[in-house]
Amino acid sequence: MTAGKYTVILLYATSHAIRAEKLLKQASIPPKMIPVPRHLSSSCGVCIRIARADREAAQQVLQQAGMEIEGLYDISPRAAGKPGRQA
């Protein structure tokens, strides 16, 4: 994963995040489940972090599986506390 350049995928439920993680692994896209960054949502939950370069492929995999995506955000550690770019 490119240091400092990643995308987080917000989903509507923890169970959806677990399913998305499995689907992405099957598609050879390395995911990491992390807590939702507070500047993106105040909900207490998890999201999927992927390399920014895998953003389009991951979105396609999840959409083809019928998964609803709450949001995709490009963020970096240097931008902590500032909103990322939403799709």
C-alpha positions in Angstrom: 0.0 0.0 0.0 1.4 3.4 -1.0 2.4 5.2 2.2 0.0 8.0 3.1 -2.3 7.5 0.1 -5.4 5.5 0.7 -9.1 5.4 0.2 -11.6 4.4 2.9 -14.9 2.8 2.0 -17.8 3.5 4.3 -20.6 0.9 4.3 -24.0 0.9 6.1 -23.3 -1.9 8.6 -20.4 -3.8 10.2 -21.7 -6.9 8.6 -21.4 -5.2 5.2 -17.8 -4.2 5.9 -17.0 -7.8 6.8 -18.6 -9.0 3.5 -16.8 -6.3 1.5 -13.5 -7.3 3.1 -14.0 -10.9 1.9 -15.0 -9.8 -1.6 -12.0 -7.6 -2.0 -9.6 -10.3 -0.8 -11.1 -12.7 -3.3 -10.4 -10.0 -6.0 -6.8 -9.7 -4.9 -7.4 -6.2 -3.5 -5.8 -6.0 -0.1 -8.2 -4.5 2.4 -7.8 -3.4 6.0 -10.7 -3.0 8.3 -10.3 0.2 10.5 -12.4 2.4 12.7 -14.3 5.0 10.7 -12.2 8.3 10.9 -14.1 10.8 13.1 -13.9 13.5 10.5 -15.9 11.4 8.1 -18.6 10.1 10.4 -19.6 10.3 14.0 -21.0 6.8 13.9 -19.2 4.2 15.9 -18.2 1.6 13.3 -15.7 0.2 10.9 -14.8 0.9 7.3 -12.4 -0.6 4.8 -9.1 1.0 3.9 -7.5 0.2 0.5 -4.7 1.6 -1.5 -5.9 4.6 -3.5 -4.7 3.0 -6.7 -7.3 0.2 -6.0 -10.2 2.6 -5.6 -11.9 2.0 -9.0 -11.4 -1.7 -9.0 -12.7 -2.1 -5.5 -15.8 0.0 -6.2 -16.5 -2.1 -9.3 -16.1 -5.4 -7.3 -18.5 -4.2 -4.6 -21.1 -2.8 -7.0 -21.1 -6.0 -9.0 -21.8 -7.9 -5.8 -24.7 -5.6 -5.1 -23.1 -3.9 -2.1 -24.4 -0.4 -1.3 -21.5 2.0 -0.6 -22.2 4.9 1.8 -19.1 6.8 0.7 -15.6 6.6 -0.7 -13.0 9.0 0.6 -9.4 9.6 -0.4 -7.5 10.5 2.7 -3.9 10.7 4.0 -2.5 10.8 7.5 -1.3 14.4 6.9 -4.9 15.5 6.4 -6.2 14.2 9.7 -9.1 16.2 10.9 -9.9 17.4 7.4 -12.5 15.8 5.2 -11.3 13.8 2.2 -12.8 13.7 -1.2 -16.0 11.9 -1.6 -17.1 10.0 -4.7 
